[in-house]
Amino acid sequence: MMKKIEIIGLGAGEIDQLPLGVYRKLIKAEHLFLRTKEHPVVAELEQEGLNYTSFDSVYEKHAQFAEVYQEIVQILLKEAETADLVYVVPGHPLVAEQTVQLLLTAGPKQGIEVTIGGGQSFIDPLLAALKIDPVEGFQLLDGTSLHSGQLQIDQHIIITQVYDPFSASNVKLTLMEKLPDDYEVVIVTAAGSQDEVLTKVPLYELDRHVSLNNLTSVYVPPVTNDQILWKTFTRLCQIIADLRGPEGCPWDKEQTHESLKKYLIEETFEVIEAIDSGDIDHLIEELGDVLLQVMLHAQIGSDEGYFTIDDVIEGLSAKMVRRHPHVFGTGSAANAEEVVRNWQQIKKQEKGEVKPASILEGVSYSLPNLLRAYELQKKAAKVGFDWKEITPALEKVKEELEEFSAELDGTDEGLDRAKQEFGDVLFAIVNVARFLKINPEEALFATNEKFIRRFRYIEQKVQASGRDFADYSLEELDRYWEEAKAKGL
């Protein structure tokens, strides 16, 4: 005969709200186990002679709830080996009860039948107390494992298991990632009972409320303030769709993948500038501008029926998981260099074993040419077409400079040849940068910015003098340049 564990719920309120069938099972059960005795119904049933074993002592043994739940389940499974038993939980067994889910999984594996015997969920009394309709959008979340990625702040949110100041503090800090500190929330205690209390508090006071206990939930009303919703990805998607919609912006509606290319390049370099400046606010703004370009391309794809931002996100997520088996699988990588090697190997497998027409394939024509030279050299170096040390690379720079100088003979033909040699000079300098692990594009960007700072200093000096640039000799202007240099500009 199959062994059996029947799970029943105590409901959300008092003994009068217990279904008659559940009440009879509680009174008649010979082997009764309670997850916790801290429930209004238990005290009343004790007066009627209820005999039970509670697991409250297990909570005191462990620091993590997962450990508590595992021990409770193991005890129940062991007890069920010798006798059928009834396991009692607050509310309904299938609502916010991790031990029940663990039993439903583990019981049948040990030849133990696990059944659900009824009980009233705390959700109905909560909804009644708050007077909200869940069809408008509703989330039920666990306060002990809450993270901001779960929050849909444009929906009704009820957070359970907010039973003490510590758990309330964690919930508060998580909500503050999405909501203003003074956003009003509601603490609901003992919903559906005569002790029911609803207390409205600003979010920053959530963990200061003294009546928190194991019958406490927190209600977060849906956000209707558009500025708060600006933090959500859903709202961003809607803004971009509106910009390209029938009543949207004429400029945004005219854009294509081709027309936006130059803006993506510009915004990328502005991100680099923000990083170099160390200005976090500037970096946030510029990263937003890059994200705008991604969103516009995705919206164009959606408008044309080819792809959506969801396809972009799905493709990226899948790639990150595939190419990081040392994080998401059984692979290993001891250092960053090994990660790169694994990445390239996995990429090669994904692309297939078709041999490219050239080793240099894959270096985009759309790259700035300093970066393109850098990437072409890296490709060639992988098959051994490279110097073993930097000295020959430096000598090559000198050689190309001499060849460039030799062509500057004042003739048109010489100028054409010098143009080619100048390209060789740049290519050779990029090779030196590669040896030194210097990104040539970043280095030139930094130099451009330095030139701007120093030249602006010269402009300020000239303006302050009341003279025009034409009134200055190059030597005088150069002295201002040296001043700027000395000031660290």
VENKAUR-V828270 format. One record per backbone hydrogen bond with DSSP energy under -1.0 kcal/mol. NH is the residue of the N-H (numbers start at 0). CO is the residue of the C=O. E is the energy in kcal/mol with one decimal. If there is no record, write none. Layout:
nh->NH co->CO e->E
nh->NH co->CO e->E
This chain:
nh->4 co->112 e->-3.0
nh->5 co->84 e->-2.5
nh->6 co->114 e->-2.9
nh->7 co->86 e->-2.2
nh->8 co->117 e->-2.9
nh->9 co->88 e->-2.4
nh->10 co->90 e->-1.9
nh->16 co->13 e->-1.6
nh->17 co->14 e->-1.6
nh->22 co->18 e->-2.3
nh->23 co->19 e->-2.4
nh->24 co->20 e->-1.9
nh->25 co->21 e->-2.1
nh->26 co->22 e->-2.1
nh->27 co->23 e->-2.4
nh->28 co->24 e->-1.5
nh->32 co->85 e->-2.7
nh->33 co->52 e->-2.9
nh->34 co->87 e->-2.6
nh->38 co->36 e->-2.1
nh->42 co->38 e->-1.1
nh->43 co->39 e->-1.0
nh->44 co->40 e->-2.4
nh->45 co->41 e->-2.3
nh->48 co->45 e->-1.7
nh->49 co->44 e->-2.0
nh->52 co->31 e->-2.0
nh->54 co->33 e->-1.8
nh->57 co->54 e->-1.0
nh->60 co->57 e->-1.1
nh->67 co->63 e->-1.5
nh->68 co->64 e->-2.8
nh->69 co->65 e->-2.0
nh->70 co->66 e->-2.1
nh->71 co->67 e->-2.3
nh->72 co->68 e->-2.3
nh->73 co->69 e->-2.3
nh->74 co->70 e->-2.4
nh->75 co->71 e->-2.3
nh->76 co->72 e->-2.6
nh->77 co->73 e->-2.0
nh->78 co->74 e->-2.6
nh->79 co->75 e->-2.2
nh->80 co->77 e->-1.0
nh->81 co->78 e->-1.4
nh->82 co->78 e->-1.3
nh->84 co->3 e->-1.9
nh->85 co->30 e->-2.8
nh->86 co->5 e->-3.0
nh->87 co->32 e->-3.4
nh->88 co->7 e->-2.1
nh->90 co->10 e->-2.3
nh->94 co->91 e->-1.9
nh->100 co->96 e->-1.4
nh->101 co->97 e->-2.2
nh->102 co->98 e->-2.3
nh->103 co->99 e->-2.5
nh->104 co->100 e->-1.3
nh->105 co->101 e->-2.9
nh->106 co->102 e->-2.8
nh->109 co->106 e->-1.7
nh->110 co->107 e->-1.5
nh->111 co->106 e->-2.4
nh->112 co->2 e->-3.2
nh->114 co->4 e->-2.5
nh->116 co->6 e->-4.1
nh->125 co->121 e->-1.9
nh->126 co->122 e->-3.0
nh->127 co->123 e->-2.3
nh->128 co->124 e->-2.7
nh->129 co->125 e->-2.4
nh->130 co->126 e->-1.5
nh->131 co->126 e->-1.5
nh->135 co->132 e->-1.8
nh->136 co->133 e->-2.1
nh->138 co->155 e->-2.5
nh->140 co->157 e->-2.8
nh->142 co->159 e->-2.4
nh->144 co->141 e->-1.3
nh->149 co->146 e->-2.1
nh->150 co->147 e->-1.1
nh->154 co->151 e->-2.1
nh->155 co->136 e->-2.6
nh->156 co->219 e->-1.8
nh->157 co->138 e->-2.9
nh->158 co->217 e->-3.0
nh->159 co->140 e->-3.0
nh->161 co->215 e->-1.3
nh->167 co->163 e->-2.5
nh->168 co->164 e->-2.1
nh->169 co->165 e->-2.0
nh->170 co->166 e->-2.2
nh->171 co->167 e->-2.6
nh->172 co->168 e->-2.5
nh->173 co->169 e->-1.9
nh->174 co->170 e->-2.6
nh->175 co->171 e->-2.2
nh->176 co->173 e->-1.1
nh->177 co->174 e->-1.8
nh->178 co->174 e->-2.5
nh->182 co->179 e->-1.7
nh->184 co->200 e->-2.8
nh->185 co->218 e->-2.6
nh->186 co->198 e->-3.2
nh->187 co->216 e->-3.1
nh->188 co->196 e->-2.8
nh->189 co->214 e->-1.8
nh->192 co->189 e->-1.9
nh->195 co->192 e->-1.5
nh->196 co->188 e->-2.3
nh->198 co->186 e->-2.4
nh->200 co->184 e->-2.5
nh->202 co->182 e->-1.9
nh->203 co->180 e->-2.1
nh->204 co->201 e->-2.2
nh->205 co->202 e->-1.9
nh->207 co->204 e->-1.7
nh->215 co->212 e->-1.8
nh->216 co->187 e->-2.6
nh->217 co->158 e->-2.4
nh->218 co->185 e->-3.3
nh->219 co->156 e->-3.1
nh->222 co->152 e->-3.2
nh->228 co->224 e->-1.7
nh->230 co->227 e->-1.5
nh->231 co->228 e->-2.2
nh->235 co->231 e->-1.7
nh->236 co->232 e->-2.5
nh->237 co->233 e->-1.9
nh->238 co->234 e->-2.4
nh->239 co->235 e->-2.3
nh->240 co->236 e->-2.2
nh->241 co->237 e->-2.6
nh->242 co->238 e->-2.2
nh->243 co->239 e->-1.5
nh->247 co->244 e->-2.2
nh->248 co->242 e->-1.6
nh->252 co->248 e->-2.4
nh->253 co->249 e->-1.1
nh->259 co->255 e->-1.6
nh->260 co->257 e->-1.1
nh->263 co->259 e->-1.9
nh->264 co->260 e->-1.9
nh->265 co->261 e->-2.4
nh->266 co->262 e->-3.0
nh->267 co->263 e->-1.9
nh->268 co->264 e->-1.9
nh->269 co->265 e->-1.8
nh->270 co->266 e->-1.6
nh->271 co->267 e->-1.7
nh->272 co->268 e->-2.1
nh->273 co->269 e->-2.1
nh->274 co->270 e->-2.4
nh->275 co->271 e->-2.6
nh->276 co->272 e->-2.0
nh->277 co->273 e->-1.1
nh->278 co->273 e->-1.0
nh->282 co->278 e->-2.2
nh->283 co->279 e->-2.7
nh->284 co->280 e->-2.0
nh->285 co->281 e->-2.5
nh->286 co->282 e->-2.7
nh->287 co->283 e->-1.8
nh->288 co->284 e->-1.6
nh->289 co->285 e->-1.9
nh->290 co->286 e->-2.6
nh->291 co->287 e->-2.3
nh->292 co->288 e->-1.4
nh->293 co->289 e->-1.8
nh->294 co->290 e->-2.8
nh->295 co->291 e->-2.7
nh->296 co->292 e->-2.3
nh->297 co->293 e->-2.3
nh->298 co->294 e->-2.5
nh->299 co->295 e->-2.4
nh->300 co->296 e->-2.3
nh->301 co->297 e->-2.2
nh->302 co->298 e->-3.1
nh->303 co->299 e->-2.1
nh->305 co->300 e->-2.6
nh->311 co->307 e->-1.5
nh->312 co->308 e->-2.5
nh->313 co->309 e->-2.7
nh->314 co->310 e->-2.5
nh->315 co->311 e->-2.2
nh->316 co->312 e->-2.9
nh->317 co->313 e->-2.6
nh->318 co->314 e->-2.1
nh->319 co->315 e->-2.6
nh->320 co->316 e->-2.1
nh->321 co->317 e->-2.6
nh->322 co->318 e->-2.7
nh->326 co->323 e->-2.0
nh->327 co->323 e->-2.7
nh->328 co->324 e->-1.4
nh->330 co->324 e->-1.3
nh->338 co->334 e->-1.7
nh->339 co->335 e->-2.1
nh->340 co->336 e->-2.1
nh->341 co->337 e->-2.6
nh->342 co->338 e->-2.7
nh->343 co->339 e->-2.5
nh->344 co->340 e->-2.2
nh->345 co->341 e->-2.9
nh->346 co->342 e->-2.7
nh->347 co->343 e->-2.2
nh->348 co->344 e->-2.1
nh->349 co->345 e->-2.5
nh->350 co->346 e->-2.2
nh->360 co->357 e->-1.6
nh->362 co->359 e->-1.2
nh->366 co->363 e->-1.0
nh->371 co->367 e->-2.4
nh->372 co->368 e->-2.4
nh->373 co->369 e->-1.9
nh->374 co->370 e->-2.5
nh->375 co->371 e->-2.5
nh->376 co->372 e->-2.3
nh->377 co->373 e->-1.9
nh->378 co->374 e->-2.1
nh->379 co->375 e->-2.2
nh->380 co->376 e->-2.5
nh->381 co->377 e->-1.4
nh->382 co->379 e->-1.2
nh->383 co->380 e->-1.8
nh->384 co->379 e->-1.9
nh->385 co->383 e->-2.0
nh->393 co->389 e->-2.2
nh->394 co->390 e->-2.3
nh->395 co->391 e->-2.0
nh->396 co->392 e->-1.4
nh->397 co->393 e->-1.8
nh->398 co->394 e->-2.5
nh->399 co->395 e->-2.5
nh->400 co->396 e->-2.2
nh->401 co->397 e->-2.2
nh->402 co->398 e->-2.1
nh->403 co->399 e->-2.2
nh->404 co->400 e->-2.6
nh->405 co->401 e->-2.2
nh->407 co->404 e->-1.3
nh->408 co->406 e->-2.2
nh->414 co->410 e->-2.0
nh->415 co->411 e->-2.0
nh->416 co->412 e->-2.2
nh->417 co->413 e->-2.7
nh->418 co->414 e->-2.1
nh->419 co->415 e->-1.3
nh->420 co->416 e->-2.2
nh->421 co->417 e->-2.7
nh->422 co->418 e->-1.6
nh->423 co->419 e->-1.6
nh->424 co->420 e->-2.1
nh->425 co->421 e->-2.2
nh->426 co->422 e->-2.4
nh->427 co->423 e->-2.4
nh->428 co->424 e->-2.2
nh->429 co->425 e->-2.4
nh->430 co->426 e->-1.6
nh->431 co->427 e->-1.6
nh->432 co->428 e->-2.2
nh->433 co->429 e->-2.3
nh->434 co->430 e->-1.9
nh->435 co->431 e->-1.7
nh->436 co->433 e->-1.4
nh->437 co->432 e->-3.2
nh->442 co->438 e->-2.4
nh->443 co->439 e->-2.5
nh->444 co->440 e->-2.2
nh->445 co->441 e->-2.4
nh->446 co->442 e->-1.9
nh->447 co->443 e->-2.6
nh->448 co->444 e->-2.3
nh->449 co->445 e->-2.1
nh->450 co->446 e->-2.7
nh->451 co->447 e->-2.4
nh->452 co->448 e->-2.3
nh->453 co->449 e->-2.2
nh->454 co->450 e->-2.7
nh->455 co->451 e->-2.3
nh->456 co->452 e->-1.5
nh->457 co->453 e->-1.8
nh->458 co->454 e->-2.5
nh->459 co->455 e->-2.4
nh->460 co->456 e->-2.1
nh->461 co->457 e->-2.7
nh->462 co->458 e->-2.7
nh->463 co->459 e->-2.4
nh->464 co->460 e->-1.4
nh->470 co->467 e->-1.3
nh->471 co->468 e->-1.9
nh->476 co->472 e->-2.1
nh->477 co->473 e->-2.6
nh->478 co->474 e->-1.4
nh->479 co->475 e->-1.3
nh->480 co->476 e->-1.9
nh->481 co->477 e->-2.3
nh->482 co->478 e->-1.8
nh->483 co->479 e->-2.5
nh->484 co->480 e->-2.4
nh->485 co->481 e->-2.3
nh->486 co->482 e->-1.6
nh->487 co->484 e->-1.4
nh->488 co->483 e->-2.3
